């Protein structure tokens, strides 16, 4: 698992909040997660070639939603359906937990990932300018959310006219 994580961070540093120099064996505990959080793996010939994490807060007021993180498929398996299988697994696990929504971030310009997320119904709710800094280069980060709530009542702030 660590090898795939390091591949992801090394090949696409603009797509992840973590830096390859910060990761090491201790990251495995975070990757495995503590229930109900989970990291799913995609395998080919017994080799891990993709992964996606779902983090669920243990805080009372935010445990109704999850955050998709660490989504990565090695280049040789992109377009194979593995990304969709991983996202299917994340959404199914979230529904099993009774979560009402999912959030994620995607680097502006990462059209392949954005298309995948939008295809599942994730909608943009904002862009954080210069959300990531890789060396001297700044990258905007799009925040996206997917509602899993079927008719759940919620309060929404209405701006003053």
C-alpha positions in Angstrom: 0.0 0.0 0.0 2.8 2.4 0.9 4.5 1.8 -2.5 1.3 2.8 -4.4 0.8 5.8 -2.2 4.4 7.0 -2.9 3.9 6.4 -6.6 0.7 8.6 -6.5 2.5 11.4 -4.6 5.6 11.2 -6.8 3.7 11.1 -10.1 1.1 13.7 -9.3 2.2 16.0 -6.5 -0.3 18.6 -7.6 -3.2 16.2 -6.9 -2.6 15.5 -3.2 -2.3 17.5 0.0 0.5 15.3 1.2 4.0 15.5 0.0 6.1 12.4 -0.9 8.8 13.5 1.5 6.3 13.4 4.4 5.1 9.9 3.9 6.6 6.8 5.3 5.7 3.6 7.1 3.6 5.5 9.7 1.2 6.5 6.9 -0.1 2.9 6.7 -2.1 3.4 9.9 -3.9 6.4 8.2 -4.4 4.5 5.0 -5.9 1.5 6.7 -8.0 3.9 8.8 -10.1 3.3 11.9 -13.6 2.0 11.4 -15.9 3.3 9.9 -13.3 5.0 7.8 -11.9 2.7 5.1 -9.3 2.5 2.3 -10.4 0.4 -0.7 -7.9 -1.3 -3.0 -8.1 -2.3 -6.6 -6.0 -5.3 -7.6 -4.7 -6.8 -10.9 -2.9 -10.1 -10.7 -2.5 -9.8 -7.0 -0.9 -6.4 -7.3 -2.4 -3.3 -5.8 -2.9 -0.8 -8.7 -5.5 1.6 -7.3 -6.9 2.9 -4.0 -9.5 5.2 -2.6 -10.1 6.3 1.0 -13.2 7.3 2.8 -12.7 9.2 6.0 -15.6 9.6 8.5 -15.3 11.9 11.4 -15.8 10.6 14.9 -17.2 14.1 15.9 -20.9 14.0 16.7 -21.8 17.0 14.5 -19.9 15.9 11.4 -20.1 12.1 11.4 -23.1 12.2 9.0 -20.8 12.8 6.1 -17.6 11.3 4.7 -14.6 12.7 2.8 -13.1 10.9 -0.2 -9.3 11.1 -0.2 -6.2 9.5 -1.7 -8.0 8.4 -4.9 -5.4 7.0 -7.3 -5.1 4.5 -10.1 -1.8 3.6 -11.6 -1.5 4.9 -15.2 -1.6 1.4 -16.8 -5.1 0.8 -15.4 -6.7 4.1 -16.1 -9.6 3.6 -18.5 -10.0 0.0 -17.4 -13.1 0.6 -15.2 -11.1 0.4 -12.0 -11.7 4.0 -11.1 -15.5 3.5 -11.4 -15.2 0.3 -9.3 -13.4 2.1 -6.6 -15.9 4.9 -6.5 -18.7 2.4 -6.6 -17.2 0.8 -3.5 -16.7 4.2 -1.7 -20.3 5.3 -2.4 -21.7 1.9 -1.4 -19.7 1.8 1.8 -20.9 5.4 2.6 -24.5 4.3 2.0 -24.1 1.2 4.2 -22.9 3.6 7.0 -26.0 5.7 6.5 -23.9 8.8 5.6 -25.9 11.7 4.2 -23.2 13.1 1.9 -19.6 12.9 0.6 -17.1 15.6 0.0 -13.8 15.6 -1.9 -11.3 18.0 -3.5 -9.9 17.9 -7.0 -7.1 20.1 -8.4 -8.5 22.5 -11.0 -7.4 21.2 -14.4 -7.6 17.5 -13.5 -10.4 16.9 -16.0 -10.3 13.1 -15.8 -10.9 13.0 -12.1 -13.5 15.8 -12.3 -15.4 13.9 -15.0 -15.4 10.8 -12.8 -16.7 12.7 -9.8 -19.3 14.6 -11.8 -20.5 11.4 -13.3 -21.4 10.2 -9.8 -23.3 13.5 -9.1 -20.7 15.4 -7.2 -21.3 19.1 -7.6 -18.8 22.0 -7.2 -19.5 24.3 -4.3 -16.4 26.4 -4.5 -12.8 26.8 -5.5 -10.0 27.5 -3.1 -7.5 29.7 -4.9 -3.9 28.6 -4.3 -5.1 25.7 -2.2 -2.0 23.7 -2.9 1.6 24.7 -3.3 4.0 22.4 -5.1 7.5 24.0 -5.1 6.9 27.5 -6.4 3.7 26.6 -8.3 0.3 27.3 -6.8 -2.8 25.2 -7.7 -6.4 26.0 -7.2 -8.5 23.3 -5.6 -12.1 22.6 -6.4 -14.4 21.5 -3.5 -17.1 19.0 -4.5 -20.0 17.4 -2.7 -22.4 14.6 -3.3 -25.7 14.3 -1.4 -26.7 10.8 -0.3 -29.7 12.2 1.6 -33.0 11.2 0.3 -35.3 14.0 1.3 -33.5 14.8 4.6 -34.5 18.1 6.1 -31.8 20.6 6.4 -31.3 24.3 7.1 -29.7 26.3 4.4 -28.4 29.8 4.9 -30.3 32.3 2.8 -28.3 35.4 2.0 -29.7 38.8 2.9 -30.9 40.8 -0.2 
